[in-house]
């Protein structure tokens, strides 16, 4: 079972400050469960070429979600459980109307970063959910929204730059939102820097294109 997210985030607040990330650090990790991908050695090409791993989100997978999607080869999934609302660290796991519930880690595939899945029970269109999510991205700039599709869902995607005096240069991030039957879902891709972000894009695109409602 997933542990309190504070146990994973607390030791890495310094990384959060250095990386200039909101929400949770891309160099960090929350409590880990069983991997969604295959165990064993790394395969750096997996993050870059979109090679498929496991399907995540359904019953029996590390993260039970309102949607399912394919992970890239060798990426591993971790369930995240937010703590008490009064817990200072659990606030990092809440952004807008959604809560961080799952991290898919790229490190076993040779990259530094995560696909993060955030969910919420409230209503609202994908654009409204995403705008609420972005309202808590305090260092975000050059924000651009566009309509897209995520598997069987209409979706809205946002691309933006994170800037901070602690960063050598702005870094790219992106997220998309869908309204699934089981609730709102935001899929976010960060990365240690823009180079890592771009190398992980095939994994993000694989998740986006393979997204379906949980059966």
N, C-alpha and C positions, 0 to 999 in steps of 0.2 A: 504494500500500500504506500501511497505517497506520503512523505513527511511534510511538516509545516514548511511553507516556502521560505520562512525566515531563516531556517537552518541552512538553506542553500544561498540565500541572498546576503545574509548578514556578514559573512566573512569577505564578501566581495564588494562592499560599499565603496572601498577605495578604488576598485577597478571601475565601478560605475562613475566615480568622479573623474578618473583619468580618461575614460573613453568618452565622456560627455553624453552618455546615453540616458534617456529617461526610462521609466518602467523597471527594467532589470538589466544587468550588465551582459553584454555578449561574450565576455570572457568567463562568465560565471556559470553556475548550474544550480538548479533546484534539486530536490530530492529525486533519486533515480529509482525507476522500476525496471522491469525486464525490457530488453531491446525490442524495437519493432522490426529492425532489419536483421540481417544475418550476423552472427557473432564471428569474432575472429579478427584477422589482420585488416589493415586499412587499404583503401583503394582510392587514391586521390582523384582519379578520373571520374569516380561516381558522382561527385558533386558538380562536375563540369559538363558531363555529357547526358545527364538526365536518365542514367541507367536506373531501372526500377528495383525497389526493394519490396517492402511489405505494404499491405493496405492497412491504414491506421484509422481508428475511430469507432469500430464496431465492438460488439461484445467479445471479450477475451483478448482484446488488444490493450496495451499499456494505458491508453487514454480513451475513455468512452466519451464520444462527442456527438453533437447533432448531425455531423457530416462525417463521411469517410473520404480518404484520399490516399494516393500512392506516395510513399516516401522514396527518396533516392537511395540507391544501393549503399549499404553500410551506415546510413544515418540511424541514430538510435533515439527512441522516444522515451520521455520522462513525464509522468504525471506530476502536476503541481497542485498542491492544496494550500489555499490561502488560509492564514490564521485568523485570529480575532480581528474584528474591524478596528479595535483600539491598538493593535500591534503596529508599531511604527514601520516594521518591515513589510507587513502584509499590504500596506498602502502602495507599495511598489508593484503589487500584483493586481491592482485595480486601475483601470484607465477609462475615463468616460463611463459608459454604461456596461462595460464588459470586464470580465475577470480572467486573468491568466490561468489556464487549466492544463496546458500541455506544452512541453518544449521538445523539439526534434533537433538533436545535436549533430552538427556537421563534423566534429573533430575526428571521429573514427574514419571518415572519408577524406580527411586531409585538409579541412578548412576550419576557420575559427568563426563560429557564428551559429545562429539558431533560426529555425522556423518556429515561431511561437503562435499558439492558438489561444484566442481569447473568446469567451462566450458570455452571453447575457440573456436573461429571460424576458426583458422588457420588449415592447414593440418598437416601432420606428423603421423607416426605410433603411436600406444599406447606406445611402448617402448620409442620413442623419446619424446612424451609428458610427460611421467613419469620422464624421465631423466632430462628434463627441470624443472619440478616441484621440483625434488630433489636437483637440483643445488642451489636452494634458501633455502634449509634446512641446515643452517650453522652449526648446532650442531649435525648433523646426523652421525652415524657411524654404522659399522656392517651391511652395506647395501646389501641386497640380492634381486635380481629380479627373477621372474619365470613366465612362460606362464601359463595362466589359462583360464577359461571361466566365463563370467558374463551374466547369462541368455542366450540369443540368440547371444551374442557377443563374439568373441575372445578377450581376455584381457591380460594385463600384470600387475602383482602385485609386489609390493615392500614391504619388511619388514625391519625395521631398529630400532636403538636405539637412543634416544635423550639423550645427556649427557651435564651437565652444573655444574659448581661449586656451583650453587644455588640449585641443586637437591641432595637429599640424595643418590640416586642411579640412574643409567640409566633407562629410561622408554621406553617401546615398543610402536611403532606406525606402521601403515601400510596404504597403499593406492593402488588403482588399477585404470587403465586407459582403456577406450574403445574409438573406433572411431565410433560414431553414425552418422546416416544420417544428423542430425542437428548440428553436431560439436563434438569436443573432450569433453570427460567427465572424470573427476577424482573424485573418491569417497575416502575420507580420514577418517580414524578412529584414533583419539588420545586418550585422557583420562588423568585424573589428575595424575595417576601413572600406573604402569604395572598391578596392581591388578584390577583397574577399567577398564583398556583396555581389559583384558582377560574376565572380566564379561560381557562386551559389545560385544564381538565377535559374539555371536549368532545373534545380530541385524545386524551386518555388513554382516554376511553370508546370512541372509535372504534377505537383499538388493541385494547382489551380485547374488544369485541364481534366484531372481525374476525379474531381470532387462530385460527390453524390450524397443524397440524403441517407442517413443511417436507417437500415431496414429493420 
